[in-house]
Every structure is written in C-alpha cells, then in structure tokens.
Amino acid sequence: MTTPTDYANLLKVVYPAIKAANPDMVVLAGALAPTLEPAGSPWGLNDLEYLAQLYQAGAADYFDGLAVHAYGLTFPATAEPAPDILNFRRVELVRQVMETYGDADTQIYITETGWNDHPRWTMAVRPAQRIQYTLDAFTYAEENWPYVEMMALWVFRFPAPTRSFMDYYTLVTPEFVTKPIYTAVQEYTGN
C-alpha cells in the first residue's frame, strides 16, 4: 500500500514537471476512495486520515484540485455526514480536513458519484430512489458546495455486461439503451 508520505513525495516530483511542460494543466491529487478502515488495516486507510497525513507530508503545494469519490450507498443525498458513515455528504468532512490544513482555496473535483439500483445488492436503492437521490445531489451541491468544481456520475456505460452489481451504476446499457436515470439527468440538465 502506498503511504500518504509516498504519495506526497511522488506529487513533489511530478507536479513541477507537469507544470514545466504545460503551466495550464490542472493537476488533481488522486481520488480518495471513501473507507472506514481503521489504522493498520491491510485493506486501506480511512480517507480522512489519509488526507490529513498527505497534508502533514507537505503535499498542499503540489496539486491544483482534490479528486474525491462521493457515493451515496443507501443514504439520501442530504443525509448528514459523520466520520463513521460513508455517504454523499462525506465530501464536507473532506473539506473540513482541507480547511484544517489551510487549503480552503483548492477546489474539489468529484470524479465518481452516484447510487446503485441492483435489486439484490445490500448497498443499493430502488430505481426511483436512485433518480431522486441523484437529482437531490446535484441540487444540494449547487446550493451548498461552492468549493466543488465538478461532479461526474459513475458510470455512463460498460462495453459489455459485468454480470454484477456494477451494471446497476450505469446510465445506459452496453447497447446504448437509456435507463430512466439517464432520462432524468438529461431533463434536469436541460440537454
């Protein structure tokens, strides 16, 4: 597992090189996968603790934005965040860590977000809930998160069925047949 210090050291090398090649390039710190793993777990490090350690290792000056994953799982978009819960608004806890380390000017880029509507997965919601929670997430972010530069829904489509719960994150089928979530997002955005 790459430690926060290892990653900070990598950023310190690649960031100046990227900027030398193209000063306009926006460098995102790698997306934090939300996890509640305790210290010492072989499965990962709590994302909030990882971010704090990344700042402690001096990484703040070596990225232009922070990539974050913000899945809702079974919670509505507006459910309160808490350190012991994984939900959409966990982004606010990430932001608190950034502000604690004096990095309030850096934008967050939500590179993956969404809900799953698999009929048998325990972390899924019903299709109508998925639509409502997704639209509520857009509205909530627009009204409350000026520090979020963009949100990307996971996932538009897979080239072939995965035959797993992952297929129920998609907006269209492998054959490009649109799902109700696709139509709802299209209507919400006016496109």
C-alpha positions in Angstrom: 0.0 0.0 0.0 1.3 3.5 -0.9 1.5 5.6 2.2 0.5 9.3 2.3 4.1 10.2 2.5 5.0 8.1 -0.5 2.2 9.8 -2.5 3.3 13.3 -1.3 6.8 12.6 -2.4 5.5 11.5 -5.8 3.5 14.7 -6.2 6.6 16.8 -5.2 8.4 15.2 -8.2 5.7 15.1 -10.9 3.9 18.4 -10.2 6.8 20.7 -11.1 7.5 18.5 -14.2 3.9 18.7 -15.3 3.8 22.5 -14.8 7.1 22.9 -16.7 5.6 21.0 -19.6 2.2 22.8 -19.5 1.6 25.5 -16.9 -2.1 25.5 -17.6 -2.5 21.8 -16.8 -4.7 21.2 -13.7 -3.2 18.5 -11.5 -5.6 16.6 -9.3 -4.5 14.8 -6.2 -5.6 11.2 -6.7 -9.2 10.4 -5.9 -9.8 9.5 -2.3 -11.8 6.3 -2.1 -14.1 6.7 1.0 -13.4 4.0 3.6 -13.9 3.5 7.3 -10.9 1.1 7.6 -9.1 1.5 11.0 -5.4 2.3 11.3 -3.3 -0.7 10.5 -5.9 -2.3 8.3 -4.5 -4.3 5.3 -7.5 -3.1 3.2 -6.7 0.6 3.3 -6.6 3.8 5.4 -9.6 5.9 6.3 -9.8 8.6 3.6 -10.0 11.5 6.1 -6.9 10.2 7.9 -5.1 9.6 4.6 -5.8 13.2 3.5 -4.6 14.6 6.8 -1.4 12.7 6.6 -1.0 13.8 3.0 -1.1 17.4 4.2 1.3 16.6 7.0 3.7 15.3 4.5 3.8 18.6 2.7 1.6 17.9 -0.4 -0.5 21.0 -0.3 1.6 22.9 -2.8 1.7 20.1 -5.3 -1.8 19.7 -6.6 -4.4 22.2 -8.0 -7.5 20.3 -7.0 -8.5 17.3 -4.9 -10.3 14.4 -6.6 -12.9 12.7 -4.4 -15.4 9.8 -4.7 -18.7 10.5 -3.2 -21.1 7.6 -3.3 -24.5 7.7 -1.6 -24.8 4.0 -1.0 -28.2 3.6 0.8 -28.4 7.2 2.1 -30.3 10.1 0.6 -28.2 12.9 -0.9 -29.0 15.2 2.0 -28.2 12.7 4.8 -25.9 14.3 7.4 -22.2 13.3 7.2 -20.4 11.7 10.1 -16.9 10.2 10.4 -18.3 6.7 10.8 -20.6 6.8 7.8 -20.0 6.6 4.1 -22.4 8.8 2.2 -22.6 11.6 -0.4 -22.0 14.4 2.1 -18.8 12.9 3.3 -17.3 15.5 0.9 -18.0 18.0 3.7 -15.7 16.1 6.1 -13.0 16.0 3.4 -13.4 19.8 3.0 -13.0 20.2 6.8 -9.7 18.4 6.6 -8.6 20.7 3.8 -9.6 23.8 5.7 -7.8 22.5 8.9 -4.6 22.4 6.9 -5.1 25.9 5.4 -6.1 24.7 1.9 -9.5 26.4 1.6 -8.7 27.8 -1.9 -8.3 24.4 -3.5 -11.3 23.1 -5.4 -12.7 19.5 -5.0 -13.5 17.5 -8.1 -15.9 14.7 -7.5 -14.7 12.2 -10.1 -17.1 9.5 -9.1 -20.6 9.7 -7.5 -23.9 8.0 -7.7 -26.2 5.4 -6.4 -26.8 1.8 -7.5 -30.2 0.2 -8.1 -29.3 -3.5 -8.2 -32.4 -5.4 -7.0 -30.4 -7.7 -4.6 -27.3 -5.8 -3.5 -27.4 -4.6 0.1 -25.8 -1.3 -0.7 -28.4 -0.4 -3.5 -31.6 1.6 -3.5 -34.7 1.3 -5.7 -34.6 2.8 -9.2 -36.9 5.7 -8.3 -34.8 6.4 -5.2 -31.7 6.4 -7.3 -33.2 9.0 -9.6 -34.4 11.2 -6.7 -31.1 10.9 -4.7 -29.1 11.8 -7.8 -31.1 14.9 -8.7 -31.1 15.9 -5.0 -27.3 15.5 -5.0 -27.0 17.9 -8.0 -29.2 20.5 -6.3 -27.5 20.1 -2.9 -24.0 20.5 -4.4 -25.1 23.6 -6.4 -26.6 25.2 -3.4 -24.1 24.3 -0.7 -20.7 23.5 -2.2 -19.0 26.4 -3.9 -15.7 24.6 -3.5 -16.8 21.7 -5.7 -15.7 22.3 -9.3 -17.5 19.4 -10.9 -19.3 16.1 -10.3 -19.0 13.1 -12.5 -21.6 10.3 -12.3 -20.3 6.8 -12.2 -20.7 5.2 -14.8 -22.1 6.0 -18.2 -21.7 2.5 -19.7 -19.6 -0.6 -19.7 -18.7 -2.1 -23.1 -20.1 -5.5 -22.0 -22.2 -6.6 -19.0 -20.1 -7.2 -15.9 -22.9 -9.5 -14.6 -22.5 -8.0 -11.2 -23.9 -5.1 -9.1 -21.6 -2.8 -11.1 -24.0 -3.0 -14.1 -26.5 -1.1 -12.0 -24.4 2.0 -11.7 -24.7 2.6 -15.5 -26.8 5.2 -17.2 -27.1 3.2 -20.4 -26.8 -0.5 -21.3 -23.8 -1.8 -23.4 -26.2 -1.5 -26.4 -26.7 2.2 -25.6 -30.3 1.7 -24.4 -31.0 4.5 -22.0 -32.1 3.8 -18.5 -34.7 6.0 -16.6 -31.8 7.6 -14.6 -30.3 8.8 -17.9 -33.5 10.5 -19.0 -34.0 12.1 -15.6 -30.5 13.6 -15.6 -30.9 14.7 -19.2 -34.2 16.5 -18.2 -32.6 18.0 -15.1 -29.7 19.5 -17.1 -31.9 20.6 -20.0 -29.8 18.7 -22.5 
